[in-house]
């Protein structure tokens, strides 16, 4: 099984925090799962790339599968433009959009990610 890219979890977390401000208990669950993913990253920091990858493969896929299942379960029950609906839609669209070839093995890059695209935005000047 290929690891799922985790770069979008900071953005997804932000959207779930917006839902949390409206006292939506479902948002608490998603934030707790994202914290678990961050905990895994903290634990593997400093390990060689192969060991980091192995540790991620042992823990993260179960968390992601649970999040995806919960998001799919909740999505038809909430309004799409509600804060929780926006968070769920973002999470599910990003979950589907991540190519399996993008891996989390580059410790020197922001968020420890390999990026297949330049770090500058097209059209910006340095």
C-alpha positions as CSV (number, residue, x, y, z in Angstrom):
1,X,0.0,0.0,0.0
2,X,1.3,3.4,-1.0
3,X,1.4,6.1,1.7
4,X,-1.2,8.9,1.4
5,X,0.3,12.4,1.1
6,X,-0.4,14.3,4.3
7,X,0.4,17.8,3.2
8,X,-3.2,18.8,3.1
9,X,-3.9,18.0,6.7
10,X,-3.0,21.5,7.9
11,X,-5.5,23.0,5.6
12,X,-8.2,20.4,6.4
13,X,-7.5,20.9,10.2
14,X,-8.1,24.6,9.7
15,X,-11.5,23.9,8.2
16,X,-12.4,21.5,10.9
17,X,-11.5,24.2,13.5
18,X,-13.9,26.5,11.8
19,X,-16.6,23.9,12.3
20,X,-15.5,23.4,15.9
21,X,-16.3,27.1,16.6
22,X,-19.9,26.2,15.9
23,X,-19.7,23.5,18.6
24,X,-20.0,20.6,16.1
25,X,-18.8,17.4,17.9
26,X,-17.9,15.8,14.6
27,X,-15.2,18.4,14.1
28,X,-13.6,17.4,17.4
29,X,-13.2,13.8,16.2
30,X,-11.5,14.9,12.9
31,X,-9.2,17.2,14.8
32,X,-8.2,14.4,17.2
33,X,-7.4,12.2,14.2
34,X,-5.3,14.9,12.6
35,X,-3.4,15.2,15.9
36,X,-2.7,11.5,15.8
37,X,-1.1,12.0,12.3
38,X,1.0,14.9,13.7
39,X,2.0,12.6,16.6
40,X,3.3,10.0,14.2
41,X,5.3,12.7,12.4
42,X,6.8,13.8,15.7
43,X,7.8,10.3,16.6
44,X,9.5,9.6,13.2
45,X,11.4,12.9,13.1
46,X,15.1,12.2,12.9
47,X,14.8,8.6,11.7
48,X,16.3,7.5,8.4
49,X,13.8,7.9,5.5
50,X,13.2,4.1,5.2
51,X,12.3,3.9,8.9
52,X,10.0,7.0,8.7
53,X,8.2,5.5,5.8
54,X,7.8,2.1,7.6
55,X,6.4,3.8,10.7
56,X,4.0,5.8,8.7
57,X,2.8,2.8,6.8
58,X,2.1,1.0,10.1
59,X,0.0,3.7,11.6
60,X,-1.3,6.4,9.3
61,X,-3.3,4.4,6.7
62,X,-5.7,3.2,9.4
63,X,-6.3,6.7,10.6
64,X,-6.8,8.0,7.1
65,X,-9.2,5.2,6.2
66,X,-11.2,5.9,9.3
67,X,-11.3,9.6,8.5
68,X,-12.4,8.9,4.9
69,X,-15.2,6.6,6.1
70,X,-16.5,9.1,8.7
71,X,-16.4,11.9,6.2
72,X,-18.3,9.9,3.6
73,X,-20.8,8.9,6.3
74,X,-21.4,12.5,7.4
75,X,-21.2,14.3,4.0
76,X,-24.8,13.5,2.9
77,X,-26.1,14.5,6.4
78,X,-24.7,18.1,6.4
79,X,-25.3,21.1,4.2
80,X,-22.5,21.5,1.7
81,X,-21.9,25.2,2.5
82,X,-22.0,24.7,6.3
83,X,-18.6,24.9,8.0
84,X,-18.6,21.1,8.6
85,X,-19.8,20.5,5.0
86,X,-17.0,22.7,3.6
87,X,-14.4,20.8,5.8
88,X,-15.7,17.4,4.7
89,X,-15.8,18.3,1.1
90,X,-12.3,19.7,1.2
91,X,-11.0,16.6,3.0
92,X,-12.6,14.2,0.5
93,X,-11.6,16.1,-2.6
94,X,-8.0,16.4,-1.4
95,X,-8.0,12.8,-0.3
96,X,-9.0,11.7,-3.9
97,X,-6.6,14.2,-5.6
98,X,-3.3,13.1,-4.1
99,X,-1.2,11.0,-6.5
100,X,0.4,7.9,-4.9
101,X,3.8,8.9,-6.3
102,X,4.0,11.9,-3.9
103,X,5.7,10.6,-0.8
104,X,6.7,12.1,2.6
105,X,10.4,11.5,2.5
106,X,12.1,14.9,2.1
107,X,13.1,16.2,5.6
108,X,14.5,19.5,4.3
109,X,11.3,20.7,2.6
110,X,8.4,22.5,4.3
111,X,6.3,20.0,6.2
112,X,8.9,17.3,5.3
113,X,7.3,16.8,1.9
114,X,8.7,16.1,-1.6
115,X,7.1,18.6,-4.0
116,X,6.9,17.8,-7.7
117,X,6.4,21.5,-8.4
118,X,8.6,24.5,-7.8
119,X,8.3,26.2,-4.4
120,X,7.6,29.6,-5.9
121,X,4.2,30.5,-7.3
122,X,4.1,31.1,-11.0
123,X,4.3,34.8,-11.8
124,X,5.8,35.8,-8.5
125,X,9.2,37.5,-8.4
126,X,12.0,36.7,-5.9
